[in-house]
């Protein structure tokens, strides 16, 4: 799925130029760039970003502090941290705080392209999960409307509740498998196979 918009934050103009060039070559249409995490934070909720790339160490608010602030606002935007101060501890902290990906400086162009492909896959998966949730919601509304017209007997009610619970569990499982794929713990083909099996249960 096409990545349309991104924000990039770094105090190095040359690095911003490089990342912006790569994103434009990959078809990203809207790119907001800044030296300040606070500037981009002010745009959250005003503009929509498909993902954010931020340096870890910034003047003022750090990249991790920006990630925390975005989560506190209730937004879940794929967040990529870039740092020249790479350590196992900082990588673990970034992942624990919900960072989508972690890149060490110096990096090459292919690493940015790889991250873009993962963000695109994640966007497609989340779009499908949203569709499934909407279908599940519609199913619930239809069944509840039918129940208002003709009362369900205990057996029918049990079947109805079972369908809803199964759909909720399957959607949650697909989201979990997507995270495993992004972390490299399962392959793309394995994810597709597992997802297909799960979807057959509710489609």
Secondary structure, 3 states (H helix, E strand, C coil): CCCCEEEEECCCHHHHHHHHHHHHHCCCCEEEEECCHHHHHCCECCECCCEEEEECCCCCCCHHHHHHHHHHCCCCCEEEEEECCCCHHHHHHHHHCCCCEEEECCCCHHHHHHHHHHHHHHHHHHHHHHHHHHHHHHHHHHHHHHHHHCCCCHHHHHHHHHHHHHHHHHHHHHHHHHHHHHCCCCCHHHHHHHHHHHHHCCC
